[in-house]
Amino acid sequence: MSSPKTLYQKHIDAHTVCALDDQGHVLLYIDRQVINEYTSPQAFSGLREAGRSVWRPGTALAVVDHVNPTTPTRTATMPDAGGALQVSYLAENCQAFGIELLDILDKRQGIEHVIAPEQGFILPGMVIAAGDSHTTTYGALGAFGFGIGTSEIEHLLASQTLVYKRLKTMRVTVAGTLAPGLTSKDVIMALIGEIGASGATGFAIEFAGSTIDALSVEARMTICNMAVEAGARGAFMAPDQKVFDYLQDKPRAPKGELWRRALEAWRHLKTDAGAVFDREVTLDVDDLQPMVTWGTSPDQVAAINTQVPDPQQVSDLILRRDMQRALTYMGLEPGEPLNEVVISHAFIGSCTNARIEDLRDAARVIRGKRVATHVRAMVVPGSTEVRDQAEAEGLATVFRDAGFEWRQSGCSMCLAMNDDVLAPGDRCASSTNRNFEGRQGAGARTHLMSPAMVAAAAISGRLTDVRQFEGCL
């Protein structure tokens, strides 16, 4: 009998074309790829220069999401010349190579890691690669997704395969019950804070445990999305009935007999009893507090009702130096209460937290309240379909009445690659995934937190414990 296998091992074994050496390198078959306008141009140029075609164009889906404006009125015009060139070149390439494109005016347009699941393009058991590190999001559906570079995109388009090195395996067991006001964003931020920004480097993470089981599929996507911020090259969860229910009515999901057969296969996608992981981590969330970042790395995180840490209390000299640099950039002092840090901006959006459940969470907090007069607050839905649904549910009205800008879908202020950019010194409460120096604009300061926490900060004008607001319960 074969040895028990982890879910990761099952995914890789099922997609291995052949072994390439005894060091774990294999030629890996990729089921599907998602392409955006920002990371694909050089790959297509390489194909053109070599005279190669796309091997299986039907396995690719292209989308415009990084450079497009998110102004309240949708327009196909790109105000930036470089962005306009990227968008037009993507359209040219999709036409030439036979790839489906959801362009800026398509009713299905949105951030790639939001629209791919909502269209049913991602299914359990698949292996997906894309030119974006947050392709790990798809693990919430029982798929295995990972980010790749431009040269790998070219190879993938030409051959439907990639040279791939097997990863070590880590199981993160999350146990306990999340208190009111706590979300999956707090869970993953706490984990990153515990194991560090490189704590999962070289690993694929499988999330398990009663807390994960209790989460919605969209909440699970947030966890898998941010696992890369701990260095993981992949993250996923065994698909369950919640996943199957989520997928059943999606446009590209199998129908009829194909759906029945798919379910039969998907129910076997789980780690075998007795399978051994290279590392086991346990996280108890019974006493978890709402989390915010204070520094310039996602692992520089603390509970909202604590203080900015003091680097002098840290014995590791390299860590102490990194903390000091972060505090200087962020304009914070050791011992300063985090819940007294005043913000200038509040941003709800990104592939991490811009799905309909995220908007509902934020709307519950702000209903009947007003954004602080000194704060500019924005909501950027993750897709046009999410935006339409939020408008149908009255959420858009709640946001507008509170003083939020209600915008079109796109990556927006997550990465300052469009016209949604912070100025030097601006301080933003943000539902995004990265708080690196300059991430939201040169000299801008970013504090990561859940959408509900962003909503609370927007109202109070400072970093705030969302649990003080009745709407969070």
N, C-alpha and C positions, 0 to 999 in steps of 0.2 A: 504494500500500500504506500502511496505517496505521503510525504510529510504534510501536516496541516499548513495552510497558506494564509497569509494576510490578504486583505482585499487589494492592497497595492500590488502584491505579487501576482494575484490573479489577473489584474488588468494588464500588467506588463507581459506576462506569459502569453496571454491570449492575443497580444498584438505584436509579438516578436516574430519578425520574418526569419532572422537567423542571428546567431551569436557571432560577434566580430573578434572577440579575444577572450581571455580568461580573467579579465579585469572588470567584467560587468558591462562592457559595451555591446550593444545590440543594434540591429537595424529595426527600427520600430515603425509599425504601420500606424498612421494617424487617420482617424475616422473623419474628422471635420476640422476646418480652420475658419477663424473669423479674422477679417482684414479691415484695417482702418486707413484713413488717408495719410496718417502721420508716419507710420512705420513701414509702409509697403512700397513707396516709390522706387527705392534702390533695388528691391527684389524684382519688380517688374522690368526695370531697366536691364537688369542682369539677364532675365529671360529673353528680352528682345535682342540684346547684343549677341547671345549665344544661339539665337534662332530656335529656341525651345518653346513648346506649348505648355499649357497647364494640363497635367495628366488627368485629373478628375474635377473639372470646374464645378460640377454639381455639389461637391462636398464643401465648397467655400461660400461664405456670405460676407459681403463687403458693406461697410457702413461709414458714414461721415459723422464724427462725434467730437474729435479733439479740438479742431481749430474754428469751428463754426460759432457765430455769435448766438447768444441766447436772448436777445432783445424780445420784449413781449409780443411783437408782431413778427411772425416768421418770414424770412426772406432768404432767397438763394444767393444773394449778393454777399461776398466775403469782403469785409472792409480792409483786410490785410492782403497785400499782393502775394506774399509767400503762401498764405493759407489758401487763397484763390487758386494758385497754381497746383497745390497739392490736391485740392478737391477736383479740379478739372482733369488732372492726370489720372486720378483714381477712376473717374468716369470713363475716360478714354481706354484705360487698361481693362476695365470690366467689360466694356463693349468688345474689345479686341479678343479677349481670352474667354468670353462666354460666362462670366461670373455675375451672379445676381447682386445688384447694388440697391441698398436702401438709402437713397440720397436725401438731401436736406429737406425736401418737400414731400417725401414719402410719409404717409400717415403712420407707418411703423418705425420711423426714424427714432434714434435714441442712442444712449451709451451702449457700446457693444455687449458689456457684461450684464446689462439689463434686458436688452431686446432678444439676445440669443435664447435665454431661458423662456421668456414670455412668448416667443414664437414656437417653442417646442423644437428648436434646432439642436438642443443639447439633450441627450437621453442617457439613462443609466447604462453603465458598461462601456461607454465610448471613451476614447482617448482624443483629446482636443489640444491643439497647439495654436498659439496666436502671438502676434508681436506686441504683447502687453503682459507685464508681470502678473496682473490681477486676473489672469485666466484661471487661476486657482479657484475663483468663485464657483465654477461649474461642479466642484466636488460636492456641493450641497445636494446635487441631483444624483449622486452615485456615479458620476463620470470622473475622469481624471484629466485635469487641465493644467497646462503649464505654459509659461511665457518663453518666447524664443527671439533670437536676434534676426536682423535683416537678411544675412546670408542664409540662415536656416529657413526663413520664409521662402526664399528663392528655391532652395532644395526641396522643400515640402511641396510647393506648387508644381514643381517639375516631376516629382517622383512619388508623392503621397507617403513618403517615408522620411525618417530622420535618424541620424546616428545619435544614440541615446545611451547614457550611462545609468545603470540602476542605482537607485538611492537607498540609503538606510531607512528603516521604518521606525516611526515614533507613534505610540498611541497616547492620546491625551484624553483621559477620562474625566468628564465634568459632572460633578454630583452636587445635589442640593437644589433648593427652590429659590428662584429669583424673587426678591421682594418687589412690591409695587414701585415703579419708577426705574427699575433696573432692566437692562436690555442685553441682547447678545453682543452689542458693541462694548459694553462694560466687561463682558466675559472675555472677549478676545484681547482687549487692552490690558486686562489684569494678567492674562497669560503671557503676553509679550513683556510686560513689566517683570514678571517672575523669571522667565527663562532668558530674556535678553533679545536684542535685535539680531543676534547671530546664533541664538540658542537652538534653532532648528536647521541651521545650514547643513546641507548634505542629506536632509531627511525629507521623506514624505510623511505628513501627519494624517493619521486617522483619528477623527473626533468621535467619542462614544460617551455613553453614560446617560443617566436619567434626565439631566438638564438638557442635553442635546435632543433627546427623544421628545421632550415637551415643547421644543421650539417649533415655530412655523418654518416652512421652507425658505421664505424670504429672510427670516432672522438667521437661519443657518448659512445663507449666502454671505451675510456680513462676516461671519466667523471665517469661512473659507477664503473670502476675499482678502482679509487682513492677515492670514497666516503667513503670507509672503513677507510681512514686516518683521517676522521672527526669523527670516532666512529660509523658510521652507520653500522647496521647489514645487511642491504640490500638496494639496490638502483635500480631504473628502470625508464623506460619511456614508455609511451603508444606506441605500434607499429603503424607505418604508412606505406604509400606506399613505402617509401625508404626501410623499413625493409622487406616488402614482396618481393620487387625486389631483394634485397640482398640474400634472402633465396631461391628464386625460382629454381635456377639451382644448388643448393648445393646437393652433393651426397645423403645425407640421408633425404632430404626434401620430403614431400609427393608428389606424382605424379598423374596426371590425375584427376579423380573424387575426390580422397582424397584431392588433392590440392585445388580444388574448394570449397569443404566443409570446409576445414581448413580456407581458406580466409574468408568465410562467418562468421565463429565463431570468428576469430581474430579481425575483424573489430569492434567487440563489446567490445574489451579489452581497456577500458578507464574509467577514473573516472567520475561518474555521476555528472551532474549539481547539484549544491547545496550541494555536499558532504563536510563535515567539516574535516579539518586537525587539528591535535593537535598543529602544529606550522607552520607558513608561513614565508618564507624568500624570499626576492627579491634581485637580483643581476643585476645591470646595467653594461653592458660591453662596452658601447660606448667609454668610456675614458680609458679602460683597457690597461695596459702596459705589455710588456713581463715580466714574473715573474721568480724569482730564489729564492731558499732557501739559507739562510745564517747560519742556525743553525743545530740542530740535531733532529728536529721534522718537519714534513711537514707543520705545521702551522707557523713556523718561516721563513716567506717568505716575499719578498718585490719586488717592481719593480726594474728592472735592473739598471735604471739610478738614483737610490737613494743611501743612505749610510747605512752601518751597524748600527743598532739602538744602543742606549746607555741605558743599564739597569738602570742607575741612574735616567733616566727620567720616570721610571715606578714606580708607588706608591705601587702596589701589591708586597709584600715582597717575596712571593713564586714564582711569575712570574719573579721577578727581579733575584732571585737566579738561576732559570732555565736558564735564558738568559745568566747570567755570566758563568755558567757551559758550556753552548753551545759555547760561544765565546772562552773560554779557550781551549776546545777540537778542535774547528775549526781553532784556531790560527789567529783570527781576532780581530781588534781593533774597538771600537765604533767610528763612523764617517768616517771610511774607505770607499771610493767609491766602490760599488760592481763591477763596470765595470773596476776596476783596479786589481782585485784579479786574480793572476796568477795560472793556472792549470798545472797539469802534465799529466793528462789522460782525455780522452773523450770517453764516452760509449753510443752507441745507441743500445737499446735492451729492453727486458723485456716484460711481459704480458701487460704492460701499453702502450708502444709505440714501437712496432717492427713489425707492420703490413705494407702492401705495401704502403699505403698512407703516413705513417711516413717516410719510406725510400725515397719516392718521394720528400717529403718536404725537407729532409736533402740534398738530391742530388742536388736540385735546388740551394741551398746555396753554395755548395762546387764546383760545376762544374767549371772547369778551374782554380781552386785554389789549394793551397798546405797546408797541415797540418803544424803547427809551428814545428820547428826542435826539440823543447824540449818536445813535446807532443806525447804520445802513444795513438792512436785513433783506436777504434774497432767498427765494426758493426756486430751485431749478430741478424739475422732475426728471427722472432717469430716462424717460421715453415719452414720445407723443401720446402713446396709449395710456401711460400713467397719468399724464397731464389731463387727458380727456376724462379719465375716470375720476380724478380728483375734482374736476369741475362739475361732473355729474353728481358727485356726492356732496357738493357744497363746500369742500375744503378750500378751494381757491378763494371763495368769498371770505372765509374765515381768515385766511392769510392776508388778503388785501385790506380787510377791515382793521386788522391789527397793525398795518403799516409795512408789511412785507412786500417786496417786489415779486410778482408772479410771472415767471419767465418761461421761455421755451426750453426744450430738452437739449442736453449736451454736457460735455465734461466741465465746461465753465470754469469757475474759480478754483477747481481742484488743483490745477497745475499751471495756471497763468499762461496758457498757450493760445489764448484768444483775447478778446477785448474785455474780459472780466478779470481784472488784475488789481491787486492791492498796491498802495503806495508805500514807500519806506516808512516804517514806524507804525503803520496800521496794525491793529491787533484784532484777530478774527477768531470767534468761536465757530468751529467748523466740523461738519459731520463727515469729513473726508478721511483718507487713510494715511496721509503722510504730512509731517510737520517739519520737513527739512528746511534748512536755510534757503530763502528765496522761492520756496515751492509755490506760494500764491502771489509772488511778486518780489522783486529785489528789495531786501530790507524789511519785508513784511513778517509779522509774527503770527504763528498759527497754533491754536489750542484745539486738539482733537477731542471729540466727545460724541455722544449719541444725538440724534435729531431732537429728541425731547429736551436734552440738556442745552442744545443750541437755542431752542425756543425759549427756555427759561432765561438764558443769558441775554437774549435779545430784549426781553421784557424788562429785566432788572438793570441792564446796562453793564453787567459785570459777570464773571464766572459765578454760577449759582447752583445750588443743590436743587434739582428739579422737584424733589419730594416736598418742598415747601409750597408747591402749587397744587391745588386741589385737583386740577385736570389731569395730573399724571397718574392718579389712582384708578 
